[in-house]
Amino acid sequence: MGIGPRLRYTLVRTLQRVRTTRRNALEIYVDADACPVKDEVVRVADRHRLVVHMVSNSYMRLPERDTVRRVVVGGDADEADDWIAERIGPGDIAITADIPLADRCLKAGAAVLGHNGKPFTDAGIGSALAMRDLMGHLRETGEIRGGGPSFAKRDRSRFLEALERMIQAERKRALLSRPKPPRPTAKGG
């Protein structure tokens, strides 16, 4: 005696949900120490039910959610970067303004988004590293003073749009790279 169509449907849907939950490898890693968009990341991640790792060198107040993981590393300047770079992989997203960390994440196969909503790409990371080094040299010699422009409301809006697009693109990429199930064979008789 077989199972009825309703029970079969329920079992199949439950199995699909379990597989989807397990297969949902997309996680967001935030270099959180000086990140001005932590709340925005949590809000978007909640909507998509994604895990967010907020990595910092000191304790910070974060929303209490099952999907938000607070990671406090030691006081070394690069320890948060190392923690992220060691764990991030293809299909994940890093949020950082740290260009060397962005480079490490890209090399690990992850997508990377700056706090201002501009993505880091394989094609542009070399130029970004060179510009960072040049600007550091100019600051050291006193040719320029101060940092970059302040964070504006339009940057927050651009960030939200860019994060949403990046999540959709990573999910689509994951679906397209997933192997197709085998086709059923015709029963001969």
N, C-alpha and C positions, 0 to 999 in steps of 0.2 A: 504494500500500500504506500503510495507516494504522498508527498505533502501537497496541500492545496495551493492555488495560485496566490491567495492573499499572504499566506505564510512565506511562500517562496519570495514574493515581492519584498516583504518585510526583512527577510534574511539577506537578500541581495542588497537592499538599501543600507542596512546596518553594516554589512561587509564593506560596501563602497565608502561609507563614512569613516570606518576604521582605517582603511587603506589611505584615504585622502588625508586624514589626520597624521598618520605615520609618514606619509610621503611628503607632506608639506614642509619641506626642508628650508624654505625661505625664512631667514631670521635677520633681524636688524641689529647691527652693532654700532653703538654710539660712543664716540670719543667725547665723554660728557663733561669734562672739567670746565671748559669755557664755551659749551654749546648753548647758544641762545634759543634753540628750537626743540628742547627736550619735550615740552608739553605737546607740541605739534606732532612729534614723532609718535608719542603715546596715543594721541587721538587717532591718527591714521592707522596705527598698528591695531588698535582696538577694533576699528571698523573691519579690518581684514583678518582679525584673530591671529596676529603674528606675535612671536616672541621677540622682545626687545631686551638687549643686554646694554645697560647703562654702565659704562666702565669709567672709573675715575680714581684719582689718587687719594681722595678723602670722601667721607660720608656726605651724602647730600639727600635732601628730602625729595622723594619721588612718590607718585601715586601708588597706592597699595592695590596691585592687581596681580593675578596669577601669571600674566604674560610679561610682566616687567621684572627683569632680573637685575638686581643691584650688585655690581661687582666692584669691590674696593680693593685696589692693589696697593703695593708699597709706595713709598714716597719718591722712588727714582723717577726722573722725568720721562723716561721712555717705557716704563713698566706697563702702563695702560696700552700703549701702542703695541708692545710685544704680546700682551694678552690677546688683543684683538687679532693681530696678524697670525698668531699660532692657531686660532680657532676658526677664522672666517674661511669660506670656501665658495665654490661655484654656486650660484643661485642666491647667495646672501647679499645684503646691502650694508655698506659702511657709511656712516654719517660723520664727517670730519672736515676740519679746515687744515689739518696737518698734511702737507704735501708728501713728505716721505712715507707717512702711513698710508696715504691714498695709493702711492706707487706699490707698496707691499701688498695691499688688498687687491689691486688690479692684477698683480702677478699671481695671486692665489685664485683668480677667476671670478672675483666678486665685482658687483657694481658699486660705484662710489659716488656719493653726492656731498657737495659742500654745503655749509650752513646757509649760504646765500641762494641755494637752489640750482647752482651750476654743477653739472656732472663732471667728474674727472674721467678722462678716457685714455685708452692706450695711446692714441694718436697725439694727445696733447700733454701727457704727463711729463715728458722730457722737457718741453718748453717751460712748463710750470716749475719744475725743479731748477732749471737754469735761471729763471726769473727770481725765484726765491733766493738763490745764492747771490745773484747780482744785487738784489735789494738789501740783503744782509750786509754785503760789503759796503754799499753806499751808506747805510746807517752807521756802520763802524767807523767810516772815514769822516762822518759828519756832513756828507753831501746832502742827505735828506734827514728829516726828523719825523718822529711819530710813526704810527701804523697806518693801516688802510682806512677806508671810509667806515663810518659807524653803521650799525645794523639798522635798517629802515623797515617800515611797515610793508613796503612793496617787496622787500627781501623775504619776509615771512610768507607772504602770499605766493611768491615765486617758488619758495621752498615747498610749500604744501602741494602745489600743482606738480612740481617736478618729482616729489616723492611718490605721489599717486601714479604718475606715468611710469616711474621706474619699477614700482611693485607690479603693475600690470604687465610691463615688458618682461620682467623676470619670470612671472608666472607663465606667460605665453611661451617663453623660451624653454621652460621646464616641460611644458606639455608637448612641445614639438620635438624635444630630445628624448622623450620617453619612448621605449620600444613598443611597437604595436603588438597587441595580443595575437597569438596564432589563429589563423582562420580555421573554422571547423571543417572537417573533411566529410564528404558525402559518404553515406553508408551504402555499401554495395549489397546486392542481394541476389 
